[in-house]
């Protein structure tokens, strides 16, 4: 592991890209050494002791506050005490971000090892899905206690599954687009999955893009058809298992899981994006009306100042940084896919609120503009990661985000990189939380920095040349003009395989 210094200033995009490249190299070395499981910011409450204390907190004011006080104290002053309350876990949402991050690295460098790593994380996702459900979906690997009760582990979450959808789609498109460019000696190792289940890749075989797999005589097109089946299954889950609740003539909220009553803004935004994408990518027109009603719910519940509350239940009305990013990035993606003009005003007002209210005096992300309770930290890695991601998505539409991007990136490179190559998790009121948490910032920051590198260095072919066109720009323009989904439609020559 190299111990390079990341403390110098960042004078411009070229220098930033060079520094980001070194940071990503160090991080991938750290990840290989550390492993793919980790503690989590919820580790204090994921076990039986913390879970009971948190449940009591929601039911009984004074007694409950006393019950959670030891965990809150540790969170504020002794973050490493997480290991006393729970054990490291694999998080599907982190695996999805790592898959996307390695896919971006492949596009930026042309190194097929990064693509193999992306495929590895997708293979892990095929095994970590919620197996009690027919369709592909993902949730948390621990029991999540919240004010409404307990969401049991392996319950699908509409705030997790869309990331897995994006990861599968991103890698699918790369393999489809570049299969003929990979050298014959480069193989993608497709990890173990349950071959008896429809839509899952069979166990350990080597795919040679442009040729046939070694053990079953299958072509890359056969492999891509399996990924298509997974994407179709995810879309069916989002459309059918997640429930709608009519709010107005034009809008519906959706459930967070298949079992709750809905009302969470970012949940509707996630589902609206997933089903909008599936309607275009899979050419399933029936998904768009569902997506449009969820989208209208998000638009109708934007506050006059441009912000969004977390939920419309009159209780969880806090406004925070990364949930705001979740909503805004869903809107910009839907706008790019459909040309839906109703997103334009919401984006303008949302970005204006975001820049005025969710950054501190140093121009760095602050966690809340309206906090639900006393917080034990000043800044959060997750916020920085989502800020970088959002700025990259919106900087062409809102040029003022270029300055925000460079300020936040400079801050991350200066203060958030640990000597071992991983990222700090939180800036506490006194010191730092240095416990690496894959779900709570490590994976998101890795993906955002890889996205940054891809954007500023451009996609690279394996032969060493760069493509000059920024990926997807012309495709998005064409979709906005004619609604076409021809290029992005996932095809399977052997049939639709529903």
Secondary structure as a PSIPRED ss2 file (coil, helix, strand):
# PSIPRED VFORMAT (PSIPRED V4.0)

   1 X C   1.000  0.000  0.000
   2 X C   1.000  0.000  0.000
   3 X C   1.000  0.000  0.000
   4 X C   1.000  0.000  0.000
   5 X C   1.000  0.000  0.000
   6 X C   1.000  0.000  0.000
   7 X C   1.000  0.000  0.000
   8 X C   1.000  0.000  0.000
   9 X C   1.000  0.000  0.000
  10 X C   1.000  0.000  0.000
  11 X C   1.000  0.000  0.000
  12 X C   1.000  0.000  0.000
  13 X H   0.000  1.000  0.000
  14 X H   0.000  1.000  0.000
  15 X H   0.000  1.000  0.000
  16 X H   0.000  1.000  0.000
  17 X H   0.000  1.000  0.000
  18 X H   0.000  1.000  0.000
  19 X H   0.000  1.000  0.000
  20 X H   0.000  1.000  0.000
  21 X H   0.000  1.000  0.000
  22 X H   0.000  1.000  0.000
  23 X H   0.000  1.000  0.000
  24 X H   0.000  1.000  0.000
  25 X H   0.000  1.000  0.000
  26 X H   0.000  1.000  0.000
  27 X H   0.000  1.000  0.000
  28 X H   0.000  1.000  0.000
  29 X H   0.000  1.000  0.000
  30 X H   0.000  1.000  0.000
  31 X H   0.000  1.000  0.000
  32 X H   0.000  1.000  0.000
  33 X H   0.000  1.000  0.000
  34 X H   0.000  1.000  0.000
  35 X C   1.000  0.000  0.000
  36 X C   1.000  0.000  0.000
  37 X C   1.000  0.000  0.000
  38 X E   0.000  0.000  1.000
  39 X C   1.000  0.000  0.000
  40 X C   1.000  0.000  0.000
  41 X C   1.000  0.000  0.000
  42 X C   1.000  0.000  0.000
  43 X H   0.000  1.000  0.000
  44 X H   0.000  1.000  0.000
  45 X H   0.000  1.000  0.000
  46 X H   0.000  1.000  0.000
  47 X C   1.000  0.000  0.000
  48 X H   0.000  1.000  0.000
  49 X H   0.000  1.000  0.000
  50 X H   0.000  1.000  0.000
  51 X H   0.000  1.000  0.000
  52 X H   0.000  1.000  0.000
  53 X H   0.000  1.000  0.000
  54 X H   0.000  1.000  0.000
  55 X H   0.000  1.000  0.000
  56 X H   0.000  1.000  0.000
  57 X H   0.000  1.000  0.000
  58 X H   0.000  1.000  0.000
  59 X H   0.000  1.000  0.000
  60 X C   1.000  0.000  0.000
  61 X H   0.000  1.000  0.000
  62 X H   0.000  1.000  0.000
  63 X H   0.000  1.000  0.000
  64 X H   0.000  1.000  0.000
  65 X H   0.000  1.000  0.000
  66 X H   0.000  1.000  0.000
  67 X H   0.000  1.000  0.000
  68 X H   0.000  1.000  0.000
  69 X H   0.000  1.000  0.000
  70 X H   0.000  1.000  0.000
  71 X H   0.000  1.000  0.000
  72 X H   0.000  1.000  0.000
  73 X H   0.000  1.000  0.000
  74 X H   0.000  1.000  0.000
  75 X H   0.000  1.000  0.000
  76 X H   0.000  1.000  0.000
  77 X H   0.000  1.000  0.000
  78 X C   1.000  0.000  0.000
  79 X H   0.000  1.000  0.000
  80 X H   0.000  1.000  0.000
  81 X H   0.000  1.000  0.000
  82 X H   0.000  1.000  0.000
  83 X H   0.000  1.000  0.000
  84 X H   0.000  1.000  0.000
  85 X C   1.000  0.000  0.000
  86 X C   1.000  0.000  0.000
  87 X C   1.000  0.000  0.000
  88 X C   1.000  0.000  0.000
  89 X E   0.000  0.000  1.000
  90 X C   1.000  0.000  0.000
  91 X C   1.000  0.000  0.000
  92 X H   0.000  1.000  0.000
  93 X H   0.000  1.000  0.000
  94 X H   0.000  1.000  0.000
  95 X H   0.000  1.000  0.000
  96 X H   0.000  1.000  0.000
  97 X H   0.000  1.000  0.000
  98 X H   0.000  1.000  0.000
  99 X H   0.000  1.000  0.000
 100 X H   0.000  1.000  0.000
 101 X H   0.000  1.000  0.000
 102 X H   0.000  1.000  0.000
 103 X H   0.000  1.000  0.000
 104 X H   0.000  1.000  0.000
 105 X H   0.000  1.000  0.000
 106 X H   0.000  1.000  0.000
 107 X H   0.000  1.000  0.000
 108 X H   0.000  1.000  0.000
 109 X H   0.000  1.000  0.000
 110 X C   1.000  0.000  0.000
 111 X C   1.000  0.000  0.000
 112 X H   0.000  1.000  0.000
 113 X H   0.000  1.000  0.000
 114 X H   0.000  1.000  0.000
 115 X H   0.000  1.000  0.000
 116 X H   0.000  1.000  0.000
 117 X H   0.000  1.000  0.000
 118 X H   0.000  1.000  0.000
 119 X H   0.000  1.000  0.000
 120 X H   0.000  1.000  0.000
 121 X H   0.000  1.000  0.000
 122 X H   0.000  1.000  0.000
 123 X H   0.000  1.000  0.000
 124 X H   0.000  1.000  0.000
 125 X H   0.000  1.000  0.000
 126 X H   0.000  1.000  0.000
 127 X H   0.000  1.000  0.000
 128 X H   0.000  1.000  0.000
 129 X C   1.000  0.000  0.000
 130 X C   1.000  0.000  0.000
 131 X C   1.000  0.000  0.000
 132 X C   1.000  0.000  0.000
 133 X C   1.000  0.000  0.000
 134 X C   1.000  0.000  0.000
 135 X C   1.000  0.000  0.000
 136 X C   1.000  0.000  0.000
 137 X C   1.000  0.000  0.000
 138 X C   1.000  0.000  0.000
 139 X E   0.000  0.000  1.000
 140 X C   1.000  0.000  0.000
 141 X C   1.000  0.000  0.000
 142 X C   1.000  0.000  0.000
 143 X C   1.000  0.000  0.000
 144 X E   0.000  0.000  1.000
 145 X E   0.000  0.000  1.000
 146 X E   0.000  0.000  1.000
 147 X C   1.000  0.000  0.000
 148 X C   1.000  0.000  0.000
 149 X E   0.000  0.000  1.000
 150 X E   0.000  0.000  1.000
 151 X E   0.000  0.000  1.000
 152 X C   1.000  0.000  0.000
 153 X C   1.000  0.000  0.000
 154 X C   1.000  0.000  0.000
 155 X C   1.000  0.000  0.000
 156 X E   0.000  0.000  1.000
 157 X C   1.000  0.000  0.000
 158 X C   1.000  0.000  0.000
 159 X C   1.000  0.000  0.000
 160 X C   1.000  0.000  0.000
 161 X H   0.000  1.000  0.000
 162 X H   0.000  1.000  0.000
 163 X H   0.000  1.000  0.000
 164 X H   0.000  1.000  0.000
 165 X H   0.000  1.000  0.000
 166 X H   0.000  1.000  0.000
 167 X H   0.000  1.000  0.000
 168 X H   0.000  1.000  0.000
 169 X H   0.000  1.000  0.000
 170 X H   0.000  1.000  0.000
 171 X H   0.000  1.000  0.000
 172 X H   0.000  1.000  0.000
 173 X H   0.000  1.000  0.000
 174 X H   0.000  1.000  0.000
 175 X H   0.000  1.000  0.000
 176 X H   0.000  1.000  0.000
 177 X H   0.000  1.000  0.000
 178 X H   0.000  1.000  0.000
 179 X H   0.000  1.000  0.000
 180 X H   0.000  1.000  0.000
 181 X H   0.000  1.000  0.000
 182 X C   1.000  0.000  0.000
 183 X C   1.000  0.000  0.000
 184 X C   1.000  0.000  0.000
 185 X C   1.000  0.000  0.000
 186 X C   1.000  0.000  0.000
 187 X C   1.000  0.000  0.000
 188 X E   0.000  0.000  1.000
 189 X E   0.000  0.000  1.000
 190 X E   0.000  0.000  1.000
 191 X C   1.000  0.000  0.000
 192 X C   1.000  0.000  0.000
 193 X C   1.000  0.000  0.000
 194 X C   1.000  0.000  0.000
 195 X C   1.000  0.000  0.000
 196 X C   1.000  0.000  0.000
 197 X C   1.000  0.000  0.000
 198 X C   1.000  0.000  0.000
 199 X C   1.000  0.000  0.000
 200 X C   1.000  0.000  0.000
 201 X C   1.000  0.000  0.000
 202 X C   1.000  0.000  0.000
 203 X C   1.000  0.000  0.000
 204 X C   1.000  0.000  0.000
 205 X E   0.000  0.000  1.000
 206 X E   0.000  0.000  1.000
 207 X E   0.000  0.000  1.000
 208 X C   1.000  0.000  0.000
 209 X C   1.000  0.000  0.000
 210 X C   1.000  0.000  0.000
 211 X C   1.000  0.000  0.000
 212 X E   0.000  0.000  1.000
 213 X C   1.000  0.000  0.000
 214 X C   1.000  0.000  0.000
 215 X C   1.000  0.000  0.000
 216 X C   1.000  0.000  0.000
 217 X C   1.000  0.000  0.000
 218 X C   1.000  0.000  0.000
 219 X E   0.000  0.000  1.000
 220 X H   0.000  1.000  0.000
 221 X H   0.000  1.000  0.000
 222 X H   0.000  1.000  0.000
 223 X H   0.000  1.000  0.000
 224 X H   0.000  1.000  0.000
 225 X H   0.000  1.000  0.000
 226 X H   0.000  1.000  0.000
 227 X H   0.000  1.000  0.000
 228 X H   0.000  1.000  0.000
 229 X H   0.000  1.000  0.000
 230 X H   0.000  1.000  0.000
 231 X H   0.000  1.000  0.000
 232 X H   0.000  1.000  0.000
 233 X H   0.000  1.000  0.000
 234 X H   0.000  1.000  0.000
 235 X H   0.000  1.000  0.000
 236 X H   0.000  1.000  0.000
 237 X H   0.000  1.000  0.000
 238 X H   0.000  1.000  0.000
 239 X H   0.000  1.000  0.000
 240 X H   0.000  1.000  0.000
 241 X H   0.000  1.000  0.000
 242 X C   1.000  0.000  0.000
 243 X C   1.000  0.000  0.000
 244 X E   0.000  0.000  1.000
 245 X E   0.000  0.000  1.000
 246 X E   0.000  0.000  1.000
 247 X C   1.000  0.000  0.000
 248 X C   1.000  0.000  0.000
 249 X C   1.000  0.000  0.000
 250 X C   1.000  0.000  0.000
 251 X C   1.000  0.000  0.000
 252 X E   0.000  0.000  1.000
 253 X E   0.000  0.000  1.000
 254 X E   0.000  0.000  1.000
 255 X C   1.000  0.000  0.000
 256 X C   1.000  0.000  0.000
 257 X C   1.000  0.000  0.000
 258 X C   1.000  0.000  0.000
 259 X C   1.000  0.000  0.000
 260 X C   1.000  0.000  0.000
 261 X C   1.000  0.000  0.000
 262 X C   1.000  0.000  0.000
 263 X C   1.000  0.000  0.000
 264 X E   0.000  0.000  1.000
 265 X H   0.000  1.000  0.000
 266 X H   0.000  1.000  0.000
 267 X H   0.000  1.000  0.000
 268 X H   0.000  1.000  0.000
 269 X H   0.000  1.000  0.000
 270 X H   0.000  1.000  0.000
 271 X H   0.000  1.000  0.000
 272 X H   0.000  1.000  0.000
 273 X H   0.000  1.000  0.000
 274 X H   0.000  1.000  0.000
 275 X H   0.000  1.000  0.000
 276 X H   0.000  1.000  0.000
 277 X H   0.000  1.000  0.000
 278 X H   0.000  1.000  0.000
 279 X H   0.000  1.000  0.000
 280 X H   0.000  1.000  0.000
 281 X H   0.000  1.000  0.000
 282 X C   1.000  0.000  0.000
 283 X C   1.000  0.000  0.000
 284 X C   1.000  0.000  0.000
 285 X C   1.000  0.000  0.000
 286 X H   0.000  1.000  0.000
 287 X H   0.000  1.000  0.000
 288 X H   0.000  1.000  0.000
 289 X H   0.000  1.000  0.000
 290 X H   0.000  1.000  0.000
 291 X H   0.000  1.000  0.000
 292 X H   0.000  1.000  0.000
 293 X H   0.000  1.000  0.000
 294 X H   0.000  1.000  0.000
 295 X H   0.000  1.000  0.000
 296 X H   0.000  1.000  0.000
 297 X H   0.000  1.000  0.000
 298 X H   0.000  1.000  0.000
 299 X H   0.000  1.000  0.000
 300 X H   0.000  1.000  0.000
 301 X C   1.000  0.000  0.000
 302 X E   0.000  0.000  1.000
 303 X C   1.000  0.000  0.000
 304 X C   1.000  0.000  0.000
 305 X C   1.000  0.000  0.000
 306 X C   1.000  0.000  0.000
 307 X C   1.000  0.000  0.000
 308 X E   0.000  0.000  1.000
 309 X C   1.000  0.000  0.000
 310 X C   1.000  0.000  0.000
 311 X E   0.000  0.000  1.000
 312 X C   1.000  0.000  0.000
 313 X C   1.000  0.000  0.000
 314 X C   1.000  0.000  0.000
 315 X C   1.000  0.000  0.000
 316 X C   1.000  0.000  0.000
 317 X C   1.000  0.000  0.000
 318 X C   1.000  0.000  0.000
 319 X E   0.000  0.000  1.000
 320 X E   0.000  0.000  1.000
 321 X H   0.000  1.000  0.000
 322 X H   0.000  1.000  0.000
 323 X H   0.000  1.000  0.000
 324 X H   0.000  1.000  0.000
 325 X H   0.000  1.000  0.000
 326 X H   0.000  1.000  0.000
 327 X H   0.000  1.000  0.000
 328 X H   0.000  1.000  0.000
 329 X H   0.000  1.000  0.000
 330 X H   0.000  1.000  0.000
 331 X H   0.000  1.000  0.000
 332 X H   0.000  1.000  0.000
 333 X H   0.000  1.000  0.000
 334 X H   0.000  1.000  0.000
 335 X H   0.000  1.000  0.000
 336 X H   0.000  1.000  0.000
 337 X H   0.000  1.000  0.000
 338 X H   0.000  1.000  0.000
 339 X C   1.000  0.000  0.000
 340 X C   1.000  0.000  0.000
 341 X C   1.000  0.000  0.000
 342 X H   0.000  1.000  0.000
 343 X H   0.000  1.000  0.000
 344 X H   0.000  1.000  0.000
 345 X H   0.000  1.000  0.000
 346 X H   0.000  1.000  0.000
 347 X H   0.000  1.000  0.000
 348 X H   0.000  1.000  0.000
 349 X H   0.000  1.000  0.000
 350 X H   0.000  1.000  0.000
 351 X H   0.000  1.000  0.000
 352 X H   0.000  1.000  0.000
 353 X H   0.000  1.000  0.000
 354 X H   0.000  1.000  0.000
 355 X H   0.000  1.000  0.000
 356 X H   0.000  1.000  0.000
 357 X H   0.000  1.000  0.000
 358 X C   1.000  0.000  0.000
 359 X E   0.000  0.000  1.000
 360 X C   1.000  0.000  0.000
 361 X C   1.000  0.000  0.000
 362 X C   1.000  0.000  0.000
 363 X C   1.000  0.000  0.000
 364 X C   1.000  0.000  0.000
 365 X E   0.000  0.000  1.000
 366 X C   1.000  0.000  0.000
 367 X C   1.000  0.000  0.000
 368 X E   0.000  0.000  1.000
 369 X E   0.000  0.000  1.000
 370 X E   0.000  0.000  1.000
 371 X C   1.000  0.000  0.000
 372 X C   1.000  0.000  0.000
 373 X C   1.000  0.000  0.000
 374 X C   1.000  0.000  0.000
 375 X C   1.000  0.000  0.000
 376 X C   1.000  0.000  0.000
 377 X E   0.000  0.000  1.000
 378 X E   0.000  0.000  1.000
 379 X E   0.000  0.000  1.000
 380 X E   0.000  0.000  1.000
 381 X H   0.000  1.000  0.000
 382 X H   0.000  1.000  0.000
 383 X H   0.000  1.000  0.000
 384 X H   0.000  1.000  0.000
 385 X H   0.000  1.000  0.000
 386 X H   0.000  1.000  0.000
 387 X H   0.000  1.000  0.000
 388 X H   0.000  1.000  0.000
 389 X H   0.000  1.000  0.000
 390 X H   0.000  1.000  0.000
 391 X H   0.000  1.000  0.000
 392 X H   0.000  1.000  0.000
 393 X H   0.000  1.000  0.000
 394 X H   0.000  1.000  0.000
 395 X C   1.000  0.000  0.000
 396 X C   1.000  0.000  0.000
 397 X C   1.000  0.000  0.000
 398 X C   1.000  0.000  0.000
 399 X C   1.000  0.000  0.000
 400 X H   0.000  1.000  0.000
 401 X H   0.000  1.000  0.000
 402 X H   0.000  1.000  0.000
 403 X H   0.000  1.000  0.000
 404 X H   0.000  1.000  0.000
 405 X H   0.000  1.000  0.000
 406 X H   0.000  1.000  0.000
 407 X H   0.000  1.000  0.000
 408 X H   0.000  1.000  0.000
 409 X H   0.000  1.000  0.000
 410 X H   0.000  1.000  0.000
 411 X H   0.000  1.000  0.000
 412 X H   0.000  1.000  0.000
 413 X H   0.000  1.000  0.000
 414 X H   0.000  1.000  0.000
 415 X H   0.000  1.000  0.000
 416 X C   1.000  0.000  0.000
 417 X E   0.000  0.000  1.000
 418 X C   1.000  0.000  0.000
 419 X C   1.000  0.000  0.000
 420 X C   1.000  0.000  0.000
 421 X C   1.000  0.000  0.000
 422 X C   1.000  0.000  0.000
 423 X E   0.000  0.000  1.000
 424 X C   1.000  0.000  0.000
 425 X C   1.000  0.000  0.000
 426 X E   0.000  0.000  1.000
 427 X E   0.000  0.000  1.000
 428 X E   0.000  0.000  1.000
 429 X C   1.000  0.000  0.000
 430 X C   1.000  0.000  0.000
 431 X C   1.000  0.000  0.000
 432 X E   0.000  0.000  1.000
 433 X E   0.000  0.000  1.000
 434 X C   1.000  0.000  0.000
 435 X C   1.000  0.000  0.000
 436 X C   1.000  0.000  0.000
 437 X C   1.000  0.000  0.000
 438 X H   0.000  1.000  0.000
 439 X H   0.000  1.000  0.000
 440 X H   0.000  1.000  0.000
 441 X H   0.000  1.000  0.000
 442 X H   0.000  1.000  0.000
 443 X H   0.000  1.000  0.000
 444 X H   0.000  1.000  0.000
 445 X H   0.000  1.000  0.000
 446 X H   0.000  1.000  0.000
 447 X H   0.000  1.000  0.000
 448 X H   0.000  1.000  0.000
 449 X H   0.000  1.000  0.000
 450 X H   0.000  1.000  0.000
 451 X H   0.000  1.000  0.000
 452 X H   0.000  1.000  0.000
 453 X H   0.000  1.000  0.000
 454 X H   0.000  1.000  0.000
 455 X H   0.000  1.000  0.000
 456 X H   0.000  1.000  0.000
 457 X H   0.000  1.000  0.000
 458 X C   1.000  0.000  0.000
 459 X C   1.000  0.000  0.000
 460 X E   0.000  0.000  1.000
 461 X C   1.000  0.000  0.000
 462 X C   1.000  0.000  0.000
 463 X C   1.000  0.000  0.000
 464 X C   1.000  0.000  0.000
 465 X C   1.000  0.000  0.000
 466 X E   0.000  0.000  1.000
 467 X C   1.000  0.000  0.000
 468 X C   1.000  0.000  0.000
 469 X C   1.000  0.000  0.000
 470 X C   1.000  0.000  0.000
 471 X C   1.000  0.000  0.000
 472 X C   1.000  0.000  0.000
 473 X H   0.000  1.000  0.000
 474 X H   0.000  1.000  0.000
 475 X H   0.000  1.000  0.000
 476 X H   0.000  1.000  0.000
 477 X H   0.000  1.000  0.000
 478 X H   0.000  1.000  0.000
 479 X H   0.000  1.000  0.000
 480 X H   0.000  1.000  0.000
 481 X H   0.000  1.000  0.000
 482 X H   0.000  1.000  0.000
 483 X C   1.000  0.000  0.000
 484 X C   1.000  0.000  0.000
 485 X C   1.000  0.000  0.000
 486 X C   1.000  0.000  0.000
 487 X C   1.000  0.000  0.000
 488 X C   1.000  0.000  0.000
 489 X C   1.000  0.000  0.000
 490 X C   1.000  0.000  0.000
 491 X C   1.000  0.000  0.000
 492 X C   1.000  0.000  0.000
 493 X C   1.000  0.000  0.000
 494 X C   1.000  0.000  0.000
 495 X C   1.000  0.000  0.000
 496 X C   1.000  0.000  0.000
 497 X C   1.000  0.000  0.000
 498 X C   1.000  0.000  0.000
